[in-house]
Amino acid sequence: CGARVSVFGLDDKRAKAIDDQYREIENIVTMDEIEKLKNIYDIGSGPLSLALGSSKYGSKLSEITSAYNIFLNQGCYIKPSTINKIIHNGITIKQNLEKAKKVFSNETVSFINETLNYTVKDGTAKKLKDLNGDFYAKTGTVGTDKGNTDAYIITYTKDYVLGCWVGCKDKALMSNSMTGGSICASAARDIWNQIYQQKNKVFYLVLFTLFVCICIIVPDSYSA
């Protein structure tokens, strides 16, 4: 018929042959050598993913949430702080002097914002689409068909970044229905409503259950 026919196994061997040749020409360590190192030091496959930017113990919710303030600060990262300034008897005794650091270009930020805004309009975070204003979100779920261990959503506006995580401290399995786009998105929607209903920008953290962790990051442009 003239169409390309995919033969299981054959394509894998062809890809491996090309990869082996490339590694030999460029003097790159081979997969066989990597496997030997894994066996010699009994390290498993976990450390190998570090090359892709992962980590063995993951990241704190506050760390992930704070990273997203880049996208509402024109590509600049500002380290979060609970203290802006302390004044005693007219004298400033402590002040947050953290400076913004440019991390992404404006073009990159615009692309990310457009993508994460679509996630709200017609993606995994569409529970937020009925909120008034522009909202952006990234959901995530970790688990197998036997159950999920983690669910989260990082969502932001021009004013705030909000992170919600659901999971068990001992990594016990939850139902597969517990996802970033379900319970976390619902929690975020309720919190956003609380935040923007308060005209004086005073808001409350709602305690849903014992294993819900909520983190709100306020950007540098607003004093809290």
N, C-alpha and C positions, 0 to 999 in steps of 0.2 A: 504493500500500500504506500510505500515511500516514507511512512512515518518512522520516527525513532522508537525502537523497542528497548525497554529497560529490562535487563536481566539481573535479577537479584544475585548478589555475590560477585558477578563479573564487574559491575560498576564499582563496587567497593575495592576490588583488586586493582582496577585501573587507577582509581583515585590514590590508593596507597602507593602504587608504583611511581606515579607522578610526584607525590609527596616525598618519597624516598630519594628520588633523583634530585629534587630541589634541595633537600637537606644536605645531600652529599656535595653538590656544587657550591652551596653557600657555607659549607662547613658548620652546619647547625646540628645540634645533638639530635639523635634519632629517637623514635618512639620506643624502640627496643632498649636503648640505653636508659631511657627514663623509667621503663618498667623494672630494669635491673636495680636502679637506685631505690625505687619504692620497696623492693624486696629486701635489699641489703639493710636499709635503715628502718624498715617496717613502719613507714609513715602513712601508708594508704594513699588515697587520691585527694584527700582534703587539701593539703598544702598546694597542690598543683593549680587549684582555682585562684590562688593569690595573684597569679599572673594576669588574671582577668579583672582584678580589682575587688575580689570578695575577701572575706575574713572569716576566720574560724569561729569566732564568737559573735559575729554580727555587729550591729551598731545600736546605740541607744536611740529611743524615739526622739529625744531632744536633739540628738546629733543630726538625724535625718531631717527633722523638721526645720532646724536652723539652717541647713544647707539650702533649703528651698527659698529662703529670703533673698537669694540671688535674683530670682525671677521677678520680684516686685521692686527691686532696687537697681534696675537698669544694668544688670550684670555684675553688680558689686556685692561682695559678701561682707556682712557686718556681724561680728560676733555678738550674740544675744547677751543681755545683761539685765538683771532685775533692778539695778540701781542706775539712775541717770545722774543724779546729783544730790549731795547731802550738804545742807547749809545750816550752820549753827551760829546764832547771834550775828547774822549777816555775813558770816565768813564761810566760804566754800571749803569744807574739810575733806570732801571726796567727790570726784567727778569721773564719769565714764569717758575715757579718752580714746576708746577704740576707733580706729579709722577704717573707712570703707576700702576694700581691696578689689580691684577690677579682676574678675575671673572669666567672664564670658563677654563676647562682643554683643552689641545691640542686635545684630542680625540673628545670632544664635538664640538670644533671649526671646526675640519676637517669634521665632520658629517654635520654641518650646512652649511659649504661652498659647500660641494658636493650637498646637497639638493637644495640650492639656485642657484647653477650653472645649475642644471637640469631645474629650472624654466625658465632660459634664453634659454636653448637649445630646450626645448620642452614643455614649460608651458605657464603661463599667461604673461610672459615677453619676449616672443620669438621675439618681434620686435627688441630686442637687439642682436639677435644671429648672425647677419652678421657683427657685429663690430669685429675688430681685437683684439685678446687677450682674457684673461679670465675675464668674467663679472659675477656678482652675483646679484640677485634681489629678492625682495618681493613686490608683488602688493597687493592692498587692495581697496575695494569698499564698501561704506555704502549706503543703500537705500532700497526701496521696488519696487514692480512692477509699482508703480506710478511715480517713478523717483529716482535719486540718489542725496545724499547730499554731499558726500565726495568721492574723488578718489585720490589715492596716489601710489607712487612707491618709495621704498628705494633700491638703487642699489650701488654697490661698486666694486672697483678693488683693486689691491695691493697698489695703490697710493692714492685713494680718496674715499670718501663716498658722494653720491649725493641723495638728497631727493626732489621729486616734488609732490606737492599737488594741487588739483583742487577742488574748492568749492566756495560757496557764504557766505559772512560774516553773512547774516541773515538766513542761512540754507535753502534758497529757493531751490526747487527741480530743478535738471538739467535733461537732457535726460538720459535714461538708457544706451545710447551708450557711455556716459562719464564714463569710468572705469579706474582703475589703469593700466590695460593692453592695453588700447587704447591710449587716449590722453596723459596720464602721461608717458607711455612707449615711445611714439613718441617724447615727449619733452626731455626725458632723453637721448634717442638715439642721438638727434641733439646736445645736450650739450656735450655728450661724444666725439662726432666728433670734436666739437670746442676745447675741452680740449687737446685731443691728436694730433691735427693738429698743435698746438702751441709748437714748439720745445723747447722754453725757459720757458715752463710751465706758461706762462701768458695767461689768458683766460678771457672771457667776459660772463656775465650773460645776457641771452636774455630775454627781456620782451615780453611774448606772449600775455597775456591779463591782465586785471586789477585784475582778481581773481586767478591768478596762483602764487603760492608761491614757490620759489626755494631756496634751501639751500645746500651749498657745504661745507663739512667738510674735512679739510686737516689733515692727521695724524701727530703725533709728529715727525716722521722720516723725514719730509720735512719742511723746513723753508719757510714761506710765508710772 
